[in-house]
């Protein structure tokens, strides 16, 4: 068992839980929660900001004096409303029907008030090309306000890659230090994703095979992810680290051996058959 690949526990409402202590890092916490109708989840984090992302279902959420409904049919059908919870603000979620959501948190001082970010506020873009074309939704990234948290949702067609060119954000080669979780969903759910974390200046290279609902940790190194040919891939990233507020736009470090492809995503393409008798 690789400690950087986590599988959900179907016997607990908190299906997955990552803390700095369990991950061996400093900033980011993450939970995957699945509530039945009428069930409640509450939290009070005195020194951490948090972000709630609905995955499917419907619930009433209270953040201090702010009350609203979070609902989503499925991650493959629509973008989320994202709830931002400042440090020291009580959070309560009551499921109106079965409700699955994620909650991530990181140390914060309380610069921003509670609020709900709407899909219309979120930047959506296509990145890459060829076999690395994907959709990236900035569900909590500048100019959306948070202290340390950064959230993306990414859609990758079956058989394609994301995170290409490979990149890192662990302080290597001048990159910012950010910790990251990947929550995967697959359509159909019988497929799998391949996620690689590696460093070339030390003995660290791991390939994680993630199924539907699994979580991969990026503790360090360059990383990229591929979808198996039979399933489309979605993943939700939570990141947090040394970047504060507007600094969260700071880019990662890209692997110099692979950045050439950004000039022409179709360069050196093959037509098959390659060789003939």
C-alpha positions, 0 to 999 in steps of 0.5 A: 500500500502506497501512503500517497494513494488513499481509498474511501472507507464506505463504512464511515460518513467521513470517507477520507481524511488527510491531515498534515500529520497523516500526510507528512506535510505542513499546511493542507487538510482534506476530507471527503464526506458522504451524508445520508438524508437528514445527517449533519456535519459540523466543524469549527476551525479556529485558525484555518480557512476552509472550502466546501465543494459539493460533488452530488446531492443537496444540503443546507449549509450554514457558515456563521450567519450565512445560510444557503443551499448547495446542490449538484447533480454530479461533477460531470454535469455542472460546475459547483457553488463553492462555500468559503469558511473563514477561520473561527467561523462555525460550519454546519451542513445538513443533508436534504438528500444524500449529499457528498462533498469535500472540505479542505482547509489550511492555516489562515488569519481571517482576511476574508468573510464567509461567502459563496462563490458562484460558477459565473465568477469562476474562470474556465479554460482549455489547456494543452492540445493533442493528447493533452487537451483538458478543461480547467475550471478555477473554482477557487483561485485568484481573483477569487479571494482566499488566503492559502487555498487554491482549488481547480476542477479538471476534465480530461477526455479518455486516453488523454493526459493532464499536467503536461508538461510535467510540473512541480511546486515543492520549492525545487528550482525556484518553484513555490511550495504547495501541497496538493490533493487529487480527488478522482472521478471516472466515467464510466467508473470502472476505469482508472487513472495513472498518476506519477510523482517523481524527482530526478535529483533524488531517489523518488519515483512513484506511479499511483493507480487511482480508481473512482473516488480515490485520492492521490497526494502530491508531497513533492516532485514533478507530476502528471496524470493520464486517463485510461482509454475507456473512461473520462477523468475528472479530478478536484485539486486542493492546494495550499502552501507558502503563497498568500492571497494574490501570490497564489497566481505564482506558476509552478516549475515546468520540466525543461525536457518537455516544454517544447510541446507547447510550441506545437501540440501536434509536432512529431505526430505519427500516422499509422501504420508506422512501418510496413512489410 
